[in-house]
Amino acid sequence: GGRLVAADAQSLPVADHSVDVVTCLISFQDYLDPLTALREVHRVLKPGGRFFLGALSSRVLEVSPLDDVLRRILDGVARFYRPSELRGLLSEAGFNVQKDRPVQLLTRLYEART
């Protein structure tokens, strides 16, 4: 059986390469050091493990003047990511993004593998 663990994303109390799936659906935009958190998720996942990430991210606003306005509104509260930024962070942390899709106007779901 599985086990649910709630912990600081930058210091997961889980052994290296011991988890099949990690989900992060509503908190990523609030992380102060998102790359460290992504590297930590990568550390605990087994080879071929799956990571599902829901984040404030939209292709619509990537090319829109509203992007700057939204970033100013959310600054200090939450971080809005351009899809290219989030894919870059995932890649830098060692992930291979399998797919991403919109789930709401300003939210995308990313599926990545180790």
C-alpha positions in Angstrom: 0.0 0.0 0.0 0.9 3.6 -0.4 1.6 6.2 2.2 0.7 9.9 2.2 3.5 12.3 3.4 3.0 16.0 4.0 6.4 17.7 4.4 8.5 20.7 3.5 9.0 20.4 -0.3 12.7 21.5 0.0 13.5 18.7 2.5 11.4 15.6 2.0 11.7 13.0 4.8 11.8 10.2 2.2 14.7 7.9 1.0 16.4 8.5 -2.3 14.7 6.8 -5.3 11.9 5.3 -3.1 8.7 6.8 -4.5 6.7 6.0 -7.6 4.5 9.1 -7.9 4.7 12.6 -6.4 1.9 15.2 -6.8 2.0 18.9 -6.1 -1.3 20.5 -7.0 -1.9 23.8 -5.2 1.3 25.1 -3.6 4.1 25.3 -6.1 3.5 29.0 -6.9 4.2 29.8 -3.2 7.7 28.1 -3.0 10.5 30.5 -2.3 13.1 28.2 -3.9 11.2 26.2 -6.6 14.3 24.7 -8.2 15.4 23.2 -4.8 11.9 21.7 -4.3 11.9 20.2 -7.8 15.4 18.7 -7.3 14.1 17.2 -4.0 11.1 15.6 -5.8 13.5 14.2 -8.4 15.7 12.8 -5.6 12.9 10.8 -4.0 11.4 9.4 -7.2 12.4 6.0 -8.5 13.9 5.9 -12.1 10.9 6.4 -14.4 8.9 7.8 -11.5 6.0 10.2 -12.3 5.6 13.8 -11.1 2.3 15.7 -11.5 2.6 19.4 -11.0 -0.3 21.9 -11.0 0.8 25.5 -11.2 -0.3 29.0 -12.1 0.8 28.9 -15.7 -0.8 29.8 -19.0 0.2 30.0 -22.6 -2.5 32.6 -23.2 -0.8 35.1 -21.0 2.7 34.2 -22.2 2.3 36.5 -25.2 -0.2 38.9 -23.6 0.3 42.3 -22.0 -1.8 41.0 -19.1 1.2 38.9 -18.1 3.1 41.9 -16.6 -0.1 43.0 -14.8 -0.7 39.6 -13.3 2.9 39.2 -12.2 2.6 42.5 -10.3 -0.6 41.6 -8.7 0.7 38.2 -7.6 4.2 39.4 -6.6 4.8 38.4 -3.0 1.6 36.3 -2.8 2.2 33.7 -5.6 4.4 33.3 -8.6 2.9 33.1 -12.1 5.0 30.9 -14.4 5.2 31.1 -18.2 5.0 27.5 -19.5 8.5 27.9 -21.0 9.8 28.9 -17.5 8.2 26.0 -15.8 9.4 23.5 -18.4 12.9 25.0 -18.0 12.8 24.5 -14.2 11.6 21.0 -14.6 14.3 20.2 -17.1 17.0 21.8 -14.9 15.9 19.6 -12.0 16.4 16.5 -14.2 12.8 15.9 -15.3 11.6 15.0 -18.8 8.2 16.8 -19.3 5.9 14.3 -20.9 2.9 16.7 -21.4 1.2 19.7 -20.0 -2.4 20.8 -20.4 -4.6 23.6 -19.2 -7.0 22.7 -16.4 -8.3 26.2 -15.8 -7.7 29.6 -17.4 -4.5 30.3 -15.4 -3.5 26.8 -14.3 -1.7 24.0 -16.2 -1.1 20.4 -15.2 2.4 19.2 -16.0 3.3 15.5 -16.1 7.1 14.7 -15.9 9.2 11.7 -15.4 12.7 11.1 -14.0 
